[in-house]
């Protein structure tokens, strides 16, 4: 199978600690390896010879130019104006800034979101509820799709913000952003989109989708962790969440993490240039994985939609009669790394709110598996999963008490 130019670069982690990396890494939604080309550009910034972007001397001016260059690259990925890019330390921080920042400056006291958002969005909304805001959590259908008309019905005269993710990281559902954005624009309500899982994988332009605020993550673009961004349209009134020296236009104080930000810019540029070829390759591998697994485990069920409404690198299923934790442990022992959904939810130990929202019963919640592919995924890795997973499931079922 032909591979894109990005895929032909050396696989990260091939030496040192990389010796412990599983043979088949299918948890790209949890953490993506940093592209070696990104590392190469970051290295000089890590090894010295740079200044603080806020300093007036020549090294500071060079650092400022590098910062602004990264800002332009990130903006180009989503067809946005560079002046609206606010760099943050994480997508969680960017989501907090979008939701709390708008709420603190708005006259309205109501927010609309969905029942399947990332926990950083949901917890930001719950924090607003403690402060007296009203929040409407719009439900989804069995595939996790949000009905734009349900969002329209949820909006009120005092709605300050609508926040809907571009795509769900647990079940792979791509949401109808353009339709939702058109309705929010008609009502004059700011529209925030958490685009972490979709950017670089789904066509996304802020003007076409009528988006007013957009969250992006470096690591989901094969850039370094420790850098993310919130893009905000010029006319959006936003209160800072982190106060200090006034960096990032006063919206996010603290000395900029220049090496990581430069890396994010390079990663965004690579995603913009090479994204279409990578998406086609990953979609083919994803379909091969799903077809093979569902043929050998006919009792398993896909979660999320098929076709164009699904992220191209995402395969999620529920397997009855086994617990996901046990399956994942067995797969790991056989050299396969996967997940049961969101890495952030895994830390809380709580059942998936996404699976509950799409109507999964208790058995499905316990047997949820998620395989996310990426730039260095190969056909042999997919075949290893197809060959290994049915035997693991059969063994665990035989061990279960009857």
C-alpha positions as CSV (number, residue, x, y, z in Angstrom):
1,X,0.0,0.0,0.0
2,X,1.4,3.4,-0.9
3,X,2.1,5.7,2.0
4,X,2.1,9.4,2.2
5,X,5.3,11.3,2.5
6,X,4.5,12.0,6.1
7,X,4.2,8.3,6.8
8,X,7.5,7.5,5.2
9,X,9.4,9.4,7.9
10,X,11.1,7.4,10.6
11,X,8.8,6.1,13.3
12,X,9.2,8.1,16.5
13,X,10.5,6.3,19.5
14,X,12.6,3.8,17.6
15,X,15.5,3.9,20.1
16,X,16.1,4.2,23.8
17,X,12.7,4.2,25.6
18,X,11.2,3.4,22.2
19,X,12.2,-0.3,22.7
20,X,9.2,-0.6,25.1
21,X,6.8,0.9,22.6
22,X,4.2,-1.8,21.6
23,X,4.4,-3.3,18.1
24,X,1.0,-2.0,17.2
25,X,0.2,1.5,18.6
26,X,-3.5,2.2,18.0
27,X,-4.1,4.9,20.7
28,X,-3.4,8.1,18.7
29,X,-6.4,9.8,20.2
30,X,-4.8,9.3,23.6
31,X,-1.3,10.5,22.6
32,X,0.2,11.0,19.2
33,X,4.0,10.6,18.6
34,X,5.7,13.8,17.6
35,X,6.6,13.9,13.9
36,X,10.4,13.8,13.5
37,X,10.2,16.8,11.2
38,X,8.6,18.8,13.9
39,X,11.3,17.8,16.4
40,X,14.0,18.9,13.9
41,X,12.5,22.4,13.8
42,X,12.0,22.6,17.6
43,X,15.6,21.4,18.4
44,X,17.3,24.8,18.0
45,X,14.7,26.4,20.2
46,X,15.4,23.8,22.9
47,X,19.2,24.0,22.6
48,X,19.6,27.7,23.1
49,X,20.1,30.8,21.1
50,X,16.6,32.2,21.6
51,X,15.1,35.1,23.6
52,X,11.9,35.9,25.3
53,X,9.3,37.0,22.7
54,X,8.5,40.0,24.9
55,X,12.1,41.2,25.1
56,X,13.1,44.3,23.1
57,X,16.6,43.1,22.0
58,X,17.4,41.3,18.7
59,X,17.0,37.8,20.2
60,X,13.6,38.7,21.6
61,X,12.5,40.1,18.2
62,X,13.6,36.9,16.5
63,X,11.6,34.9,19.1
64,X,8.6,37.2,18.4
65,X,8.9,36.5,14.7
66,X,9.0,32.7,15.3
67,X,5.9,33.1,17.5
68,X,4.0,35.0,14.9
69,X,5.0,32.6,12.2
70,X,3.6,29.7,14.2
71,X,0.4,31.7,14.8
72,X,0.0,32.2,11.0
73,X,0.5,28.5,10.3
74,X,-2.1,27.4,12.9
75,X,-4.6,29.9,11.5
76,X,-4.1,28.7,7.9
77,X,-5.1,25.2,8.9
78,X,-8.7,26.3,9.7
79,X,-8.9,29.3,7.3
80,X,-8.7,31.8,10.2
81,X,-7.2,35.2,10.8
82,X,-3.8,34.8,12.6
83,X,-4.6,37.7,14.9
84,X,-7.3,35.6,16.6
85,X,-5.0,32.7,17.6
86,X,-4.3,32.6,21.4
87,X,-1.7,30.0,22.4
88,X,-2.4,28.0,25.6
89,X,-0.8,25.1,27.4
90,X,-3.5,22.6,26.6
91,X,-6.8,22.2,24.8
92,X,-8.4,21.9,28.2
93,X,-7.2,25.4,29.0
94,X,-8.4,26.6,25.7
95,X,-11.9,25.2,26.3
96,X,-12.0,26.8,29.7
97,X,-11.0,30.1,28.2
98,X,-13.6,30.0,25.5
99,X,-16.5,29.0,27.8
100,X,-15.7,30.9,30.9
101,X,-14.1,33.8,29.0
102,X,-17.3,34.4,27.0
103,X,-19.6,33.8,29.9
104,X,-17.9,36.4,32.1
105,X,-18.2,39.2,29.5
106,X,-21.7,38.3,28.2
107,X,-24.9,39.9,29.3
108,X,-26.7,36.5,28.9
109,X,-26.6,33.9,31.7
110,X,-27.3,30.7,29.6
111,X,-25.1,28.3,27.7
112,X,-26.0,25.5,25.3
113,X,-23.8,22.5,24.8
114,X,-24.2,18.7,24.2
115,X,-24.3,15.6,26.4
116,X,-21.2,14.2,24.7
117,X,-18.7,17.0,24.9
118,X,-15.1,16.6,26.3
119,X,-15.0,16.7,30.1
120,X,-13.2,20.0,29.9
121,X,-16.2,21.6,28.3
122,X,-18.7,19.8,30.5
123,X,-16.9,20.7,33.7
124,X,-16.5,24.3,32.6
125,X,-20.3,24.4,32.1
126,X,-20.9,22.8,35.5
127,X,-18.7,25.4,37.1
128,X,-20.8,28.1,35.4
129,X,-23.9,26.5,36.8
130,X,-22.4,26.9,40.3
131,X,-22.2,30.6,39.6
132,X,-25.8,30.9,38.7
133,X,-25.7,30.2,34.9
134,X,-28.3,28.0,33.2
135,X,-26.9,25.3,30.9
136,X,-28.8,23.2,28.5
137,X,-27.2,19.8,27.6
138,X,-28.6,18.8,24.2
139,X,-29.0,15.1,23.6
140,X,-27.8,13.1,20.6
141,X,-29.1,10.2,18.6
142,X,-27.9,6.6,18.7
143,X,-24.8,7.4,16.6
144,X,-23.9,10.5,18.6
145,X,-25.1,13.0,16.1
146,X,-26.4,16.3,17.4
147,X,-29.6,17.6,15.7
148,X,-29.1,21.2,14.7
149,X,-32.8,21.9,15.3
150,X,-32.5,20.6,18.9
151,X,-29.7,23.2,19.4
152,X,-31.9,25.9,17.9
153,X,-34.7,24.9,20.3
154,X,-32.4,25.0,23.2
155,X,-31.2,28.6,22.6
156,X,-33.0,31.4,24.5
157,X,-33.0,35.1,24.5
158,X,-30.3,35.1,27.2
159,X,-28.0,32.5,25.6
160,X,-24.4,33.7,25.8
161,X,-22.7,30.8,24.0
162,X,-23.3,27.5,22.1
163,X,-20.4,25.0,22.3
164,X,-20.5,21.9,20.1
165,X,-17.5,19.7,19.4
166,X,-16.4,19.1,15.8
167,X,-16.0,15.3,16.3
168,X,-16.3,13.0,19.3
169,X,-13.0,11.2,20.3
170,X,-14.8,8.2,21.9
171,X,-17.1,7.1,19.1
172,X,-15.7,9.1,16.1
173,X,-18.9,11.0,15.2
174,X,-18.4,14.1,13.1
175,X,-21.0,16.8,13.9
176,X,-23.0,18.9,11.4
177,X,-21.2,22.1,12.3
178,X,-22.2,24.2,9.3
179,X,-25.9,23.7,10.0
180,X,-25.5,24.5,13.7
181,X,-23.3,27.5,12.9
182,X,-25.8,28.9,10.5
183,X,-28.5,28.8,13.2
184,X,-26.3,30.4,15.9
185,X,-25.3,33.1,13.4
186,X,-28.9,33.9,12.7
187,X,-29.6,34.3,16.4
188,X,-26.4,36.3,17.0
189,X,-25.1,33.8,19.5
190,X,-21.3,33.1,19.6
191,X,-20.5,29.5,18.5
192,X,-17.5,27.6,20.1
193,X,-16.2,24.4,18.5
194,X,-13.8,22.0,20.2
195,X,-12.0,20.8,17.0
196,X,-9.3,18.8,18.7
197,X,-10.2,15.4,17.2
198,X,-11.1,16.7,13.8
199,X,-8.6,19.3,12.8
200,X,-6.4,18.0,10.0
201,X,-8.7,15.0,9.4
202,X,-12.0,16.7,8.5
203,X,-12.4,19.7,6.2
204,X,-12.9,22.6,8.6
205,X,-13.0,26.4,7.8
206,X,-14.2,28.8,10.5
207,X,-16.0,31.1,8.0
208,X,-17.8,28.3,6.2
209,X,-19.0,26.8,9.5
210,X,-19.8,30.2,11.0
211,X,-17.5,29.4,14.0
212,X,-16.6,32.2,16.4
213,X,-14.2,30.3,18.7
214,X,-12.2,27.2,17.9
215,X,-10.0,25.0,20.1
216,X,-7.0,23.2,18.6
217,X,-4.4,20.8,20.1
218,X,-0.8,20.4,19.1
219,X,-0.4,16.8,20.0
220,X,-3.4,15.7,18.0
221,X,-1.6,17.2,15.0
222,X,1.6,15.2,15.7
223,X,3.1,18.2,17.4
224,X,4.5,18.3,21.0
225,X,2.3,18.3,24.1
226,X,2.3,21.5,26.1
227,X,0.9,23.7,23.3
228,X,-2.7,24.3,22.1
229,X,-4.7,27.2,20.9
230,X,-8.0,29.0,21.0
231,X,-8.9,31.0,17.9
232,X,-11.4,33.8,18.6
233,X,-13.1,36.0,16.1
234,X,-12.2,39.7,16.4
235,X,-15.6,40.9,17.7
236,X,-15.8,38.2,20.5
237,X,-15.6,39.7,24.0
238,X,-13.4,37.4,26.1
239,X,-12.3,37.6,29.7
240,X,-8.9,36.1,30.5
241,X,-8.8,33.0,32.8
242,X,-5.0,33.3,33.6
243,X,-3.8,36.7,34.7
244,X,-0.2,38.0,34.8
245,X,2.0,39.9,32.4
246,X,-0.4,40.2,29.6
247,X,1.0,37.8,27.0
248,X,-1.1,36.6,24.1
249,X,-2.9,39.9,23.9
250,X,-3.7,39.8,27.6
251,X,-5.9,36.7,27.1
252,X,-3.3,34.2,28.4
253,X,-0.5,35.5,30.6
254,X,2.7,33.6,31.1
255,X,5.9,33.4,29.1
256,X,5.1,31.6,25.9
257,X,6.3,28.0,25.5
258,X,8.1,29.0,22.3
259,X,9.7,25.6,21.4
260,X,6.3,23.8,21.7
261,X,4.4,26.6,19.9
262,X,6.9,26.6,17.0
263,X,6.4,22.8,16.9
264,X,2.6,23.2,16.8
265,X,3.0,25.6,13.9
266,X,5.1,23.1,11.9
267,X,2.6,20.3,12.7
268,X,-0.3,22.4,11.6
269,X,1.4,23.2,8.3
270,X,2.2,19.6,7.7
271,X,-1.5,18.6,8.4
272,X,-2.7,21.3,6.0
273,X,-0.4,20.2,3.2
274,X,-0.5,16.4,3.7
275,X,-3.9,15.9,5.3
276,X,-5.9,14.7,2.3
277,X,-3.5,11.9,1.4
278,X,-3.2,10.9,5.1
279,X,-6.9,10.8,5.5
280,X,-7.4,8.6,2.5
281,X,-4.8,6.1,3.7
282,X,-6.2,6.0,7.3
283,X,-9.7,5.6,6.1
284,X,-8.7,2.5,4.1
285,X,-6.9,1.0,7.1
286,X,-9.8,1.8,9.4
287,X,-12.3,0.1,7.1
288,X,-10.0,-2.9,6.9
289,X,-9.8,-3.1,10.7
290,X,-13.5,-2.8,11.2
291,X,-14.4,-5.3,8.5
292,X,-11.9,-7.9,9.9
293,X,-12.9,-7.5,13.6
294,X,-16.6,-7.5,13.0
295,X,-16.4,-10.5,10.7
296,X,-14.5,-12.5,13.4
297,X,-16.6,-11.1,16.3
298,X,-20.1,-10.9,14.8
299,X,-21.7,-10.2,18.2
300,X,-19.6,-7.0,18.5
301,X,-21.3,-3.7,17.6
302,X,-19.9,-0.5,16.1
303,X,-20.4,2.6,18.1
304,X,-20.8,5.8,16.2
305,X,-21.8,6.2,12.6
306,X,-20.3,4.7,9.4
307,X,-19.1,6.6,6.3
308,X,-18.5,10.3,6.0
309,X,-20.0,11.1,9.4
310,X,-17.1,9.2,11.1
311,X,-13.5,10.3,11.7
312,X,-11.3,8.6,9.2
313,X,-8.8,7.2,11.7
314,X,-11.3,6.1,14.3
315,X,-12.8,2.6,15.0
316,X,-14.8,1.9,18.2
317,X,-16.8,-1.1,19.1
318,X,-18.5,-2.8,22.1
319,X,-17.9,-6.4,22.7
320,X,-20.4,-8.2,24.9
321,X,-19.3,-10.7,27.6
322,X,-16.0,-9.2,28.4
323,X,-14.6,-6.2,30.3
324,X,-12.6,-3.7,28.3
325,X,-9.9,-3.4,31.0
326,X,-9.1,-7.1,30.8
327,X,-9.1,-7.0,27.0
328,X,-6.8,-4.0,26.8
329,X,-4.4,-5.7,29.3
330,X,-4.3,-8.9,27.2
331,X,-3.8,-6.9,24.0
332,X,-1.0,-4.9,25.6
333,X,0.8,-8.2,26.6
334,X,0.6,-9.2,23.0
335,X,2.1,-5.9,21.8
336,X,-1.1,-3.9,20.9
337,X,-1.9,-0.6,22.6
338,X,-5.6,0.6,22.4
339,X,-8.1,2.3,24.7
340,X,-11.6,2.1,26.0
341,X,-12.4,5.7,25.1
342,X,-11.3,9.1,26.4
343,X,-8.0,9.1,28.2
344,X,-9.3,12.0,30.3
345,X,-12.4,9.9,31.4
346,X,-10.1,6.9,32.2
347,X,-8.5,8.9,34.9
348,X,-11.8,9.5,36.7
349,X,-12.8,5.8,36.6
350,X,-16.4,6.9,35.7
351,X,-18.4,5.1,33.0
352,X,-18.4,6.8,29.7
353,X,-20.9,9.7,29.5
354,X,-20.7,9.5,25.7
355,X,-21.8,5.8,25.6
356,X,-24.5,6.5,28.1
357,X,-25.7,9.4,26.0
358,X,-26.1,7.2,22.9
359,X,-28.1,4.7,24.9
360,X,-25.6,1.9,25.6
361,X,-26.6,-0.6,28.4
362,X,-24.3,-1.6,31.2
363,X,-22.7,-4.5,29.4
364,X,-21.8,-2.2,26.5
365,X,-20.3,0.3,28.8
366,X,-18.0,-2.4,30.2
367,X,-17.0,-3.8,26.8
368,X,-16.1,-0.7,24.9
369,X,-12.9,-0.7,22.8
370,X,-11.5,2.2,20.8
371,X,-8.7,1.9,18.2
372,X,-7.4,5.2,16.7
373,X,-4.9,5.1,13.9
374,X,-2.3,7.6,12.9
375,X,0.6,8.7,10.7
376,X,2.7,5.6,11.4
377,X,0.0,3.0,11.4
378,X,0.7,0.1,9.0
379,X,-1.4,-2.6,7.4
380,X,0.6,-5.2,9.4
381,X,-0.5,-3.6,12.6
382,X,-4.1,-3.7,11.6
383,X,-3.8,-7.4,10.7
384,X,-2.2,-8.1,14.1
385,X,-5.3,-6.7,15.8
386,X,-7.6,-8.6,13.5
387,X,-5.8,-11.9,14.3
388,X,-5.3,-11.3,18.0
389,X,-8.5,-9.7,19.3
390,X,-10.9,-12.6,18.7
391,X,-8.7,-15.1,20.6
392,X,-8.3,-12.6,23.5
393,X,-12.1,-12.2,23.7
394,X,-12.7,-16.0,23.6
395,X,-10.1,-16.7,26.3
396,X,-11.6,-14.1,28.6
397,X,-15.1,-15.4,28.1
398,X,-13.9,-18.9,29.0
399,X,-12.4,-17.6,32.2
400,X,-15.5,-15.7,33.2
401,X,-17.7,-17.3,35.9
402,X,-20.8,-19.0,34.6
